[in-house]
Every structure is written in structure tokens, then in C-alpha cells.
Amino acid sequence: MKKVISLALCIAMMLCSAFVTSASCEHSYITTEIPATCSERSHTLKTCTICGETEKIYAPLYDEPEGCYFAFEGQINGDVFDVTVSLRNNPGFWANRLTLNYNAQALEVISTAKGDVWTSNASVTVNAESETPYIRFYAENNALANNTKNGLVFSVSFKINGRINDWGLSLNAKSRDNINVDGNTIPFVIIDTATLGYSDHIFDNGIITTEPTNTEAGVIEYTCTECGYIKTDVIPVIGDVNGDGKLNSEDMLLLKRHLAGFTIELSYISKMDVNSDSKVNAKDLLIMKKRFAGLI
């Protein structure tokens, strides 16, 4: 009987420990340093050994200036790039204008929102058709009273388009019309860390989705092992030594000249190894002749 009671008590204790909530847990943390990836900045991960609660601690990307400044900060969440613009050490504004230029080939605006620093007499506009697309925030206090509030000025969410590796998450922040109630310009700095702190993509060895031929280039797809982003590269036409988009007698002549000891441009030589054996020799010339004749 005692064994049965003891077993039941043990099970009950195990069940109770399983239902410890973070609110009631006397946390005991272990920390792990997590390096930066293409989708998340480096951080310290705190994990409670009792309840499993986790907390991420990100190191600041900049030292806070003594004077007034606008901070442009960003966070990547999957294929969404969230950017916030905050005002710090506000000495008192009457009017303010901020412009954020972005690369429309890499980013597409999903939404914008005003923050709590200026709510009335403020607007956020988007011009995606401009030669240099931009988001613009403008605020004016019609009551002619200084606004000394700190906090969020505005935010914008972008969809990251497929060619991010080609075009990049480029942003360019500018500000003007920052004046006080007397009409004097307020000195300030802009700190733009929105795109900092992430590492590059780490790609696999790639999969050929379209094989190159004698006349058509091929396509190879590389997938990031961290976030799943896919980039594509062109595989040149096989044996296209001179880069004119086709295999012909001119390419074979260049290879013959190289094998005969004539000086050939290095960019040509790198395309002569058509059998990918890391050597340029008569075998490559034979393969080029067969391909040109349609035998392979």
C-alpha cells in the first residue's frame, strides 16, 4: 500500500512541476550567445531551466548621442522588413519633415503608421513611382507650441522582394524643416541602423533547373540554408568562350589558339573547361566539336 501511495505522490509531483508557469517560477537562467544570421541579429538567449521561458537580449547597434537625434531601426520578420523611426532627446519641435528613400526593386511598402510623437497635423505619404521612391513624414503644430515629446515618429512595413541579393535593403534617411517655435533650426543627427547587424545568406550548392545547351544558357537555383531565400544564376552556354551567347567556330578557334600556346584573355580561358575536369586540353576541344555538330 505504501508503494502505491509513494508512486502516486511521485507522479503528482511530476505533474505539478510540469505545470509551473513563468509567472510563478523562480527563474534560473542559462545563457547562450546566438550569432547573427540573414534573418536575425546576434543576441544573447536566456532560457529558464525550470519552466523553459526564453528571452532574447539584443546588443545596441549604436551609442546614444547627447543631443537630439532620430533613430531609424529595422527588424526582419520572414519576408517582411519592419522599420521604425523614433525621436530622442527632443528639445522642442514646432515643425518636422523626414524622408526615407528606399529601393523599390528590393522593397514594396505594405503599410505605414504615425507614431505618438505627432498625431494631429501630421501625415505619412508614399511615392513608389518616383525615380527615387520614398516615404515622407511631415508634421506641423498649428498651435505654435513646442512639442518636447520623445518616442515613435512613424513606422513602415515592407515586403522583401525576391531579388534582395541583387538590390539589397538599401535605405537613405534625410530630415529637414526641423524648427522650434521661434523658427530657429534645431540641431540633430540621424542614426540609421535599420539594415545593420544581419549576416549574409548562406547558400547551398545549388540545383540546376534548366540545363545549358549549345545555344541557350541554363539556370541554377541556390537556397539559403538559414531562411529559405532562393536566388538564381545564369549558367553560360556550354563552350561559349567569347561570350556571344552561342557555341560556334570562333569559340573553337580561341581554344585551338590557347592549346597552341598563343596568348589568350584570361576571361576566355576560364570558359574553356567544358568537361569541368579543372584542365583545358584536347578533350575540351573534342567535346566542343561534338556539341557543335549536334552529336551530344
N, C-alpha and C positions, 0 to 999 in steps of 0.2 A: 504493500500500500504506500509506504514511504517513497519507494522508487517511482510510483505513478505520480505522486504529488510533486516530487522533485523534478520530474520530466516536464510536467505541466507548467511549473513555475519557470523553468528554463525557457520553454517556448514562449511564455508570456513576456519574459524579459526581452527576448529577441525581437518579438513583435513590437514592443514598446520602443526599443531602440531604433527600429526601422521607421517609426513614425515621428522621430524627432524633427521638428520644424526649425527653420532658420531663426524664427522669432524666439524660440525657447532654447536654442542651442548655445552653449558656451563655446564659441568657435575656437578651434585650434587649427591654424592655417599652416600649409606648406606653400612655398612659392616656387614658381618655375619661370625662367626667362624665355619668352617666345620671340624668335627672330621675325623681322619684317618679311611679309610676302607681297605679292602683287595685289592682294585684296585686303590686307590689314597691316597696320603699322606694328612695329615691335612694341612689346608690352610685358609687364610682369603679371602672371596669372596666379592669383591667390585661391587656393582650394581648401575648404574645411574638411579635415579628415574624419569628422563626426557626421555631419549632415550632407556634405557634398556641395554646399553652396560655393559658387565661384565669383570672383571679382577681378576685372581687368584694370590695371593701372598703366596708363599711357604717360610716358615722359613728355614734358612740354617741348615743343619744337622751337621755342624762341624765349629769350629773356624779355620780360616786360619793360618797356621804356618808361622813363619817369614822366614824360609829358603825354599829351593827348595822342591816341592812335586808334586806327581802325584795324581790326584783325579779320582777315579772310581765311577761314578754316574749312577743311573738307573731310568727308568720310565716304569711302566706297562701300556700298552695300549691294553685293551681287553686280547687276548691270546698271545700278543707279548710283549717281555721284551727287551727294548732298553737300551744299556749300552754305555756310552761314557767315554773315558779316556783322561784327559786333563793334560797339564803340566803348572805349575805356578811357578813364581819366578825363572825362568830359568837363571842360572849363566853362561851358555855357554857350550853346549854339542858338542862332536865330534862323539860319538857313543852311542847307547842306545838299550837295549833289554828289552821288557816287556812280561810277560807271564800271562795269565788269565786262570786258571783251572776252569772247570765247571762240573756240574753233568749231564751227558748225559741222565740219566733216567728222569730228570725233564725238561731239556732244549735241544732244537735242533737248531743249527745255521742256520739262514736264509740267512744272508748276513753280509759282513764286508766291511769296507772302511777306507782308510788312511785319516788322517786329514791334516791340512795345516801347522803343525809344520815341518814335514818332508814329502816331496812329492817324490822327486827323491832319488834314492839309499835307498829306504825303501820298506818293504814288510809286508803283513799280511797273515799268514798261519793258517790253521785249521787242527787239528788232532783229529777226533772224535773217532778213533779206538784205541787210546792209553788207557792203564789201567787207567790213569787219563787224560781224554780228555782236550785239551787246545786250546786257540787261542794265537798265538805268533806274536809280532810286533818286527821288527828289522830294525834299521837304521844306516847307516854309511856315514859320509861325506868324500868323496874321495878327496875333495879339501883341507882337513886338516885345515879347518876354523871353529871356534866355531859358533854354532847356538844358539843364545840367544832369539829365538822367543818363545812366550807363545801361548797356545791355544790347539786345538784339536789334539791329537796324533793319535787315531784311534777310530772307533765305531764298534759295533756289535749288530745285532738284533737276538734275539732268539724267537723261537716258544715255548710257555709253554705247555708241555705235560700234559696229563690227571692226572697223579699221583703226582701232585705238593705237595699235603698234605703229601704224604708218603716220598717224596725225598727232597723237599724244593728247594728254589732258591739259592743253595749254590755256592759261587764263592770264589776263592782264588787267590789274585793278588800278583805277585812277579816281581822283577826287578833286572837286573844285567848288567854288561858291560857299566855302565854309567860313561864315562870318558871324560875329556876335551882334548884340542888339544895337551897338553903336556903329555897325557897318565895318568894323575892323576885321581883317582876315585872322583866323585862328590858326596858329602853327600846329601841325600834326604830322604823323608819319603813317604809312600803310605797311602793315606786315602781312604778306601773302604766303601762307603755308599750306594752302588748300591742296596742292598737288605734291607736297613733300612727304617723306617718311615711308613710302612704299618701295618695295624692291621690284626688279624686273620680272616678267613672266619667265617661267622655267618650262621649256618646251620638250616634248618627246622627240623621237627620231623621225616622226612624220609618216604619213601614209600617202602613197601615190594614188590620186583619184582619177587622173587622166594620164595615160602613158604618152610620152612624146613619140613622134614619128619623124620621118624624113622631111615632112613639110609643115607639121603642126607641133607647137610647143605643148608640153604637158603641164599638169598641176599637181602640187604636193601640199597636203594639209598638215600643219603642226598644231598639236593641242597642248595647252598649258596644263601641267600636272597638278597645279595648285587650284586654279579657278575654272578650268574648262574652256577658257577662251581659245578660239580657233583662228589661226592666221594661215593664209595661203601664199605660196610662192610659185613662180613660173619655172618649169624645167625646160631649158632651151631645146630647140630642135636637135636631134642626135646628129653629131658631126658638123653642126653649123659653126665652123671655125671663125668665119669673118663677121658673124652676127647679122647677116642679112635676112634671117628668118627661114632659111631653107638649106638643104644639103645639095651641093652641086659640084661641078668640076673645079670651081675656084677653091673650094674648101680642100679638095683632094690635092690640088696643086700646092697649096700652102703646106700641107702635111709632107708632101714629097720634098719640098724645098728644105723643110726643117730636118728631115731624115738625111738629106744630102749635106747638111752642115751649114746651110745659109742662115743668116741672122733673121729671126722672126720675132714679131712683137710678143711679149710675154702673155698678154691677154689672149692671144691666139693659141699659144701652146697649152694653156690650161683647159682648152676645149677639145684638144686632140685625143685625149684618152677616152675613146668611145666605148671601150670594153671595161672601163673602171678597174684596171689592174694596177693603177698607180705608175704605169710606164707608157711612154709613147714610142711605138715601134711599128714594124711592118704589119703586125696583127691588126692594129687600128686602121691602117690603110686598106687592108683586105676587107674588113667589116664595112668600111665606108663605101668601097666599090660594090659590095653585095647589096647594101641598102640602096644605093643609088640605082642599081639595076633592078631593084624590086625582088631580089632573091630571098631577102629576110625582112 
